[in-house]
């Protein structure tokens, strides 16, 4: 407590006999002056925090008004566990025949998908998956480099055959240009145009070993990605790889997706430790003519109509599931609710 009748030569704190050595209007001893200044700083910080909170609340209210003006309603924040409970309750109601539960299901699905705790969970799961799969991906990359020549991008199908590559693989290496990336320097991949990544270097039709190898060859981050489309491309590839790995674990990955028949009896022909290839100036070829893979040509293309007067080809017979890898899980498929709910 500060006293007003203290001797100007002694500390203003009542009962303190120490000499006053600090302060201007009110003077304190060294110890009490330090405490006084610390208290002032705490009050100043507290006032600043209140100001920041008020500013943040005004910004939130402003954003809410914008949403309402556009016909949308901002959702109230709830804990992730509560959102999941509400989602499960909506699932139960929908299964019981309540049509009104569909809107609730969509609402809580969106809340969960956007929840910061859920996003953190997904990031952690992705990190764990990447760490777990890293040795398998590295082994697949090394295997593919022993089968694909380093300069594959500059070779014709005939030149590939002359290098000893089997005819079916020569066709595959020319048609699935994404396999060229296993020999491409990651710094050059990082500069590729997103249209090339999605078009020329599409992963459509690759098997699990090829998918692992391509994933292992990708850079950590892409350059010139202001709109985040390249990062989205990589994320989608990661999702595809994860789905293929999980299908293999569950015994649901068909044989040709585990390993293409084109690799039957394939022999290692090239040094997997050879220098990587540089692309030089990276020019987009997004609007160049695209080669259609042989199997799609044979099938008339994924969306092409059959020739007039000719019947559609019968669907191929189901292929026997590939055997599980040693690390494959033997867990039974998840139940309906677990499959639907985000957990």
RAQUI-V904885 format. One record per residue. N is the residue number from 0. RES is the residue in one small letter. PSI is psi in degrees with one decimal (999 if undefined). BURIAL is # if it has 16 or more other C-alpha atoms within 10 Angstrom, else .. Layout:
N_RES_PSI_BURIAL + N_RES_PSI_BURIAL
This chain:
0_x_134.8_. + 1_x_132.6_. + 2_x_142.9_. + 3_x_-19.9_. + 4_x_20.2_. + 5_x_149.6_# + 6_x_134.3_. + 7_x_-16.1_. + 8_x_-6.1_. + 9_x_164.1_# + 10_x_141.3_# + 11_x_-10.3_# + 12_x_123.3_# + 13_x_131.4_. + 14_x_-5.7_. + 15_x_115.6_. + 16_x_-0.6_. + 17_x_149.2_# + 18_x_146.0_# + 19_x_117.5_# + 20_x_-8.2_. + 21_x_156.7_# + 22_x_164.6_. + 23_x_-77.2_. + 24_x_-48.5_. + 25_x_127.5_# + 26_x_144.4_# + 27_x_164.0_# + 28_x_170.2_# + 29_x_-41.8_# + 30_x_-49.9_. + 31_x_-26.2_# + 32_x_-41.6_# + 33_x_-41.9_. + 34_x_-40.1_. + 35_x_-44.1_. + 36_x_-36.9_. + 37_x_-41.2_. + 38_x_-39.7_. + 39_x_-42.8_. + 40_x_-39.5_. + 41_x_-43.0_. + 42_x_-37.4_. + 43_x_-43.3_. + 44_x_-41.5_. + 45_x_-41.9_. + 46_x_-38.6_. + 47_x_-40.1_. + 48_x_-41.3_. + 49_x_-40.0_. + 50_x_-40.8_. + 51_x_-41.3_. + 52_x_-41.6_. + 53_x_-40.9_. + 54_x_-41.2_. + 55_x_-40.9_. + 56_x_-39.4_. + 57_x_-40.0_. + 58_x_-41.0_. + 59_x_-44.8_. + 60_x_-38.7_. + 61_x_-43.4_. + 62_x_-38.6_. + 63_x_-42.0_# + 64_x_-39.0_. + 65_x_-42.6_. + 66_x_-45.7_. + 67_x_-37.0_. + 68_x_-27.8_. + 69_x_8.3_. + 70_x_12.8_. + 71_x_157.8_. + 72_x_128.6_. + 73_x_138.6_. + 74_x_142.8_. + 75_x_146.0_. + 76_x_132.7_. + 77_x_160.3_. + 78_x_150.5_. + 79_x_-40.7_# + 80_x_-41.2_. + 81_x_-41.0_. + 82_x_-40.0_# + 83_x_-39.0_# + 84_x_-43.0_. + 85_x_-36.2_# + 86_x_-46.7_# + 87_x_-39.4_# + 88_x_-39.2_. + 89_x_-37.6_# + 90_x_-45.7_# + 91_x_-42.3_. + 92_x_-41.5_# + 93_x_-41.1_# + 94_x_-25.9_. + 95_x_-3.0_. + 96_x_13.0_. + 97_x_106.6_. + 98_x_-21.6_. + 99_x_-15.7_. + 100_x_-16.6_# + 101_x_-41.6_. + 102_x_-40.2_. + 103_x_-39.3_# + 104_x_-46.0_# + 105_x_-40.5_. + 106_x_-51.0_# + 107_x_-26.8_# + 108_x_-41.9_# + 109_x_-40.5_. + 110_x_-45.5_# + 111_x_-45.0_# + 112_x_-30.9_. + 113_x_-4.1_. + 114_x_132.2_# + 115_x_-35.3_. + 116_x_-36.1_. + 117_x_-41.7_# + 118_x_-38.4_. + 119_x_-40.4_. + 120_x_-45.5_. + 121_x_-38.3_. + 122_x_-40.7_. + 123_x_-40.4_. + 124_x_-40.6_. + 125_x_-40.3_# + 126_x_-44.6_. + 127_x_-41.1_. + 128_x_-44.7_. + 129_x_-41.3_. + 130_x_-40.6_. + 131_x_-38.8_. + 132_x_-10.8_. + 133_x_-47.6_. + 134_x_-34.8_. + 135_x_-38.9_. + 136_x_-41.2_# + 137_x_-39.8_# + 138_x_-38.5_. + 139_x_-39.4_# + 140_x_-42.9_# + 141_x_-40.2_# + 142_x_-45.4_# + 143_x_-35.2_# + 144_x_-23.2_# + 145_x_-13.1_# + 146_x_-27.5_# + 147_x_127.9_# + 148_x_145.4_# + 149_x_-37.5_# + 150_x_31.8_. + 151_x_-34.0_# + 152_x_-23.6_# + 153_x_3.8_. + 154_x_142.9_# + 155_x_171.6_. + 156_x_-40.2_# + 157_x_-40.4_. + 158_x_-34.7_. + 159_x_-42.2_# + 160_x_-38.3_# + 161_x_-22.4_. + 162_x_-1.4_. + 163_x_2.2_. + 164_x_127.3_# + 165_x_151.4_# + 166_x_-44.8_. + 167_x_-38.2_. + 168_x_-35.8_# + 169_x_-43.5_# + 170_x_-44.0_# + 171_x_-41.5_# + 172_x_-29.9_# + 173_x_-35.5_# + 174_x_-38.1_# + 175_x_82.8_# + 176_x_-16.3_# + 177_x_-24.6_# + 178_x_-16.7_# + 179_x_-24.2_# + 180_x_-19.0_# + 181_x_-19.7_# + 182_x_3.6_# + 183_x_137.7_# + 184_x_130.3_# + 185_x_-29.9_# + 186_x_-32.9_# + 187_x_-36.0_# + 188_x_-37.6_# + 189_x_-23.5_# + 190_x_-3.7_# + 191_x_148.6_# + 192_x_143.8_# + 193_x_-30.5_# + 194_x_-34.7_# + 195_x_-40.1_# + 196_x_-42.1_# + 197_x_-24.4_# + 198_x_-78.1_# + 199_x_-40.8_# + 200_x_39.2_# + 201_x_146.0_# + 202_x_13.1_# + 203_x_128.6_. + 204_x_4.4_. + 205_x_151.7_# + 206_x_179.4_# + 207_x_-41.7_# + 208_x_-43.7_# + 209_x_-40.9_# + 210_x_-42.3_# + 211_x_-44.6_# + 212_x_-43.6_# + 213_x_-43.8_# + 214_x_-43.1_# + 215_x_-23.2_# + 216_x_-15.5_# + 217_x_150.4_# + 218_x_162.2_# + 219_x_-41.8_. + 220_x_154.8_. + 221_x_151.5_# + 222_x_162.3_# + 223_x_53.7_. + 224_x_52.7_. + 225_x_-34.0_. + 226_x_0.5_. + 227_x_10.9_. + 228_x_-33.3_# + 229_x_-40.6_# + 230_x_-37.0_# + 231_x_-40.4_. + 232_x_-46.4_. + 233_x_-39.6_# + 234_x_-40.5_. + 235_x_-36.6_. + 236_x_-39.8_# + 237_x_-40.4_# + 238_x_-40.7_. + 239_x_-43.7_. + 240_x_-45.0_# + 241_x_-43.0_# + 242_x_-38.7_. + 243_x_-41.1_# + 244_x_-43.9_# + 245_x_-36.4_. + 246_x_-38.9_# + 247_x_-42.8_# + 248_x_-38.3_# + 249_x_-1.0_# + 250_x_19.9_# + 251_x_-0.5_# + 252_x_118.7_# + 253_x_157.0_# + 254_x_-44.3_# + 255_x_-21.3_# + 256_x_-22.7_# + 257_x_-46.1_# + 258_x_124.5_# + 259_x_140.8_# + 260_x_-18.6_. + 261_x_-21.3_. + 262_x_3.3_. + 263_x_126.1_. + 264_x_18.7_. + 265_x_141.2_. + 266_x_145.4_. + 267_x_122.6_. + 268_x_-18.0_. + 269_x_157.1_# + 270_x_114.1_. + 271_x_-10.0_# + 272_x_10.7_. + 273_x_158.0_. + 274_x_146.8_. + 275_x_158.9_. + 276_x_139.8_# + 277_x_144.7_. + 278_x_-12.8_. + 279_x_-141.4_. + 280_x_122.2_. + 281_x_113.4_. + 282_x_132.6_. + 283_x_138.9_. + 284_x_31.2_. + 285_x_-28.0_# + 286_x_11.3_. + 287_x_161.5_. + 288_x_133.7_. + 289_x_133.3_. + 290_x_135.4_. + 291_x_126.8_. + 292_x_146.7_. + 293_x_-44.6_. + 294_x_-29.8_. + 295_x_-35.5_. + 296_x_-43.7_. + 297_x_-31.6_. + 298_x_1.4_. + 299_x_13.7_# + 300_x_156.0_. + 301_x_-32.3_. + 302_x_13.7_. + 303_x_144.5_. + 304_x_148.3_. + 305_x_157.5_. + 306_x_149.2_. + 307_x_134.1_. + 308_x_-5.6_. + 309_x_135.4_. + 310_x_156.1_. + 311_x_145.6_. + 312_x_144.3_. + 313_x_148.3_. + 314_x_141.5_. + 315_x_151.4_. + 316_x_151.9_. + 317_x_138.9_. + 318_x_138.4_. + 319_x_138.9_. + 320_x_144.8_# + 321_x_149.7_# + 322_x_150.6_# + 323_x_149.8_# + 324_x_162.7_. + 325_x_-31.2_. + 326_x_2.6_. + 327_x_141.9_. + 328_x_146.1_. + 329_x_17.8_. + 330_x_145.3_. + 331_x_155.3_. + 332_x_147.0_. + 333_x_154.8_. + 334_x_176.4_. + 335_x_-49.9_. + 336_x_-40.3_. + 337_x_-32.5_. + 338_x_-31.5_. + 339_x_-45.7_. + 340_x_149.3_. + 341_x_116.0_. + 342_x_999_.
